[in-house]
Amino acid sequence: MNRLRTAVVALLCVGATLPTQATAAAAVVPDATPAQQLATLNQQLTSEQDRLNTLNNQVEQAQSTLDGLSRKLNDDHQRETSLNKQLVALGRLEYEQPAFSLSTILDARSLDQLLSNMAQAQLVAHKQRNLLDQTRRLRQQDQQAHDQMSTQLTGVQAARDEAAQVAARTLALRSSAQDAALRARADALNAQARATQTIARPPSGAWPNHFAFGYCTYYVATRRYVPWFGNAIQWYANAAAYGYPEGKAPRVTAIMVTAESGFGHVAYVEAVYPDGSWMVSEMNFIGWNVVSRRTIRPGQVPLLGFIYGQ
């Protein structure tokens, strides 16, 4: 729970630093040479893509934290309900079979024993009520953290909607560019911005897919059911929290999780070979929304592990 609250504080701090409006597009100097203009526009596109990835990263992190808090709240409710049932049962038992009936008092060997029995019964009842009070306070704290994170997620999603402005700027860059490669790159970034901005997406597989279109997480979630949230770098811990078995050995249909970027990377294991290497299919490794394949040998990538099926 402490880790979840720490994540909430961290994301709240991140949200406080989010810009309220998009930065202005870099102006191309009119008297610059074509090579200089091309370099300026390429730099602008790189900046816009980095910004778009950062905004999407913040949304994925916030969704992951909110999901963890939601599951913690559910556990709190179940625990509180269980304790309430136990206290009700104890109250009914005490009513039907009083602990201090006349026979209990008469059977006491001494006044000290009677007082000791009374004190122990009161102590047990006191501890039970304290436990219930602590559980209720914990649930209230978790509810407050959940509400704060929900508000923060709304703010971060609004920031990610700046992707629409990114798209508009890339279109402007495209129309002013004379280089075919730059126009193609601007078109690709425009598509990425619009896809990232679209929160409600139809599932592309047999199950819901709540990840941003065109990224590695989205592709893997079309190949495997992924109920957890978060960026690729968070998948290994988040899958374990959902009870999915994990390990360091590749298996066909497993999800490979690596630290190949600051956001991490995930891929789908298609084959495992006798020499210990394995082949994966993946998206956004060589380009956004591009599916590719590669064969990997042990030690070749910063591997976090593999997520197996349940």
N, C-alpha and C positions, 0 to 999 in steps of 0.2 A: 504494500500500500504506500509506503514511503516513496518508492520509486515512481509510482503513479502521480503522487502529489508533487514530487520534484519535477516530473515532466510537465505537469500543468503550469507550475510557476515558470519553467523555462519557456514554454510556448506563449504564456501571457507576456513575458518580456519580449519575445520575438514579435508578437502581434503589436506591441506598443511601438515598435520601430518600423512597422510597415508604412510605406509612403501613402499619402492620401490621394495622390494623383500620379499619373504616369509622367515620366520625364520626357522632355521635349526631344524630338528626333534630332540627331546631329546634322547640322547644316553642312552641305557640301560647298566648299569655297568655289565661287563662280570661275575664277581664273586659274583654278588648279588644273594640273595636267590630267588626262584620262586615267593614268596609272594612280595618281594621288586620289582622285575621286573614287576609283574602284577600291582602293585600300580603306578609305574612310567609310564607304558603304559596307564593306565586309566587316569592318570593326563594329559598326552599328548593328549589323545582323547578329554578330557573335554576342554582343551585349544584350540584345533583346532575347536571344535564345537562353542565355544564362539566367536572365530575370524570370522568364517563363518557367524554366525548370525549378528555380528557387520557390516561386509562388506555388507551383504544384507540389513540391516537396513539403511545404508548410501545411497544405491542406491534408496530405496523406498522413503526416505526423499527428495533426489535430484529430483526424478521424480515428487513428489508432489509439490515442490516449482516451478519447471519448468512449470507444468500444470497451477498453479495459475498465473504465470507471462504471460503465453500464453493467458489466458482468459482476463487478465488485458490489454494486448496489443490489443486484439480484441476490447475491450471496448474503448480504446483510439482511435483506427482507426474509429470506428463508431461515436464517439463524434466529432472527427476532420472533418469527412465527413459531418456530420450534420451542424456544424458551417460554413463550406465552402459553403454549399447550402444556408444557411441563408444569408450569406454575398453577395453571387451572386444575390439572390432574392432582397435584399435591394438595391444593385447597379442597378439592372434593374428597380426597382420601382423609384429610384432617377432619373434615366435617363428619364423614361416615365413621371414622375410627380415630377419635381424638387421642393425641399422644399422651395427654395428661388426664386420663380417666380416673375415676375413684380407685379402681383396682391398681393402676400404675402408682398412684400416690401411696396406697397402703402397702404395696409390695416393695417400696423403696426401703433399703436397709438402714438408711440414715438420712438426716436432713441434708447433709453434704451431697449425697448421691442424688437426691431429688433435685437440688439446686443445680448440680452439674448437668443432669439430664435436660433440665429446662434451658440452661445456658447454651448447651450444644444445639438444641432444637432451634433456639432463637438465632444462633450464629449461622446455622445452615440456611434458615429462611432469609436472614439478612444478606448473606453472600449471594443467594439466588436473585434477590431483588436488585442488588448492586450490579450483578452480571447483566441483568436485563436493562438496567439504566445505562450501563456502559455501552451495550449493544445499540441502544436507541441513539445515544450521543454519536457513536461512530457512524451510524447510518445517516444522521443529520449532517455530519461533516462531509461524508461521501456525497450526499445529495448536493451540498453546496459546491463542492469541487466539480461535480458533474454539470451543474447549471452554469458555473463559470466557464467550463470547457466548451459547453454547447454554445454559449455566447461568443467565445473566442473563435470557434469553428466558423460561425456565421461571418465574423469579421474577416477571417482569413479567406473564406470563399469569395467574399466581396472583393478582396484584394486580387484574388486569382482572376476575377472577371475583368481585370485590366488586360487580360489576354486579348480582349476585343480591340483594345487600343493598340496593342502590339500588332494585331492583324492589320489594322488600318495603316499603321506606319510602314509595315513591310510592303503593303500594296503600293504606298506612295514611293517607297524606295524602288520597287520593281518598275514602276512607270518611268522613273527618272534614270534608270540604269540602261546602259547600252551593252553591257556584257551579258551574254547568254547564260553563262554559269551563275552569275549573280542573280539574274531574274529567276532561274530555276531554284536557287537557294531561298530567295524571298518567297516564292510560291510555296515551297515546302514548309517554311516557318509560318506562313499564313495559315496553312492547313493545320499545323500543329497547334497554333494558338486557338483556332476555332474549335478544334476537337477537345482541347483541354478546358475551354470555357464551358462546353456543353456538359452539365452535371448529370442530367437525366439521359442515359444511353440505353438503348435496347440491348438485351443480352445477346452475345454472339455465339453462345454455346448452349448447353442443356441446363445451365444454372445462371443465377444472377452474377453480374460482373460489375463491381463498384469501383474499379480502377480507371484512371485516365487513359483514354484511347491512345494507342500508338506507342505506349511505353512497355518496357519488359514485363512489368507486373500485369498489365492488361493481357498480354499474349499468354502468359503462363496460366492466368485465370480462365482462359478459353480452353485450355487443355486439361486442367484439373479444377475440381471444386475448391475454392479458397474462401472460407468463411471469415478469416481474420482481415485486419486492415493494416495500413502502414506502408512505408517505402520498402524497397527491396532489402535494405540493410537491417530492417526491423523484422523481417519475415521469420528468421530462425527462432527468435525469442517468442514472437507472437503465435507461431504455429504450435510451439510447445505448450503455451498457455491454453490452447484449444484441445490439447491431448493428442496431437499428431506425433507419431514416433519419428525420431531423427537419428542421424549417424553420419559417419565420415566416409562411408563406402557408397559408390554410385550404384543405383539400381534403375532399371528401365521403369519409366513413368514417375520417377522421383523428381523433386524440384531441387535444382542446384542453387545455392545461395553463396554469392561471393562479395568481396569488398573491392570490386574492380572500379568503383567510382565513389565519390563522397556520398552518394545516395544508395550505393550498393547495386547489385545486379542479380537477377534471377533468370534461370533458363530451365527448359524441360529436357530431361534425359531420354533420348530416343534409343540409344544402344549402349551396351557395355561390352568391351572386347577382352579376349584372354590375356592380353599384355597389360591389363589394368587401366587402359585408357577408356574414355567414353565419349560418345557424340551427343551434343545437345542441339536443340533448335531454340531460337531466341529472337527477340525483337528489340530494336533500338540499340543494338550493339555496333552495327556499322552505319546506322542511320535511323532516324525516327520513322516508325511505322514500317520498317523494313525487316522482314523475317529472313534469318540466315541460319546457317549451320556451321559447326566447327567441331573438331575432335581435340580433346584435352587430355593431357597426360598428368599424372600425379605430380604436384609441386609446381605446375605451370601457372596456376592462378591462385590468388589469395582466397582460398576456399574457407567458408564458414561452416558448411556442412550440407547435408541433403535432408529434405523433408519427404518422408515416405507417406504412402496412403494408409488410411485407417482400415 
